């Protein structure tokens, strides 16, 4: 958290609701497309600004792969699986206890991001 109170605008609330309703990571353009269905005048820039604010506040996780950022609800999933064939991203349940990890490595871990790469079921046929 940055110490400043976040001003919860209608746009910010809409963006976080869209991200939290998705089971899988989303790119900003997907969030924008869904946001426009409920708020036709919202801009892509507003979606990006709000996603960045949510990441900064620790309410949404951001992962990058091949220069593309995806956003997902926090605290899970900070773990994604990328298919090396179709490049689809999926959430992966990883049970990582950050407090326990902090004790083991004797360094304060605030958050983590884990990216797994392999071949998804559909492409492995």
Secondary structure, DSSP 8 states (H G I E B T S, - for coil): --SS-----HHHHHHHHHHHH-SS-B-HHHHHHHHHHH-TT--HHHHHHHHHHHHHTTSEEEEEETTEEEEEESSS--EEEEETTT--EEE------HHHHHHHHTS------EEEEE--TTTT-
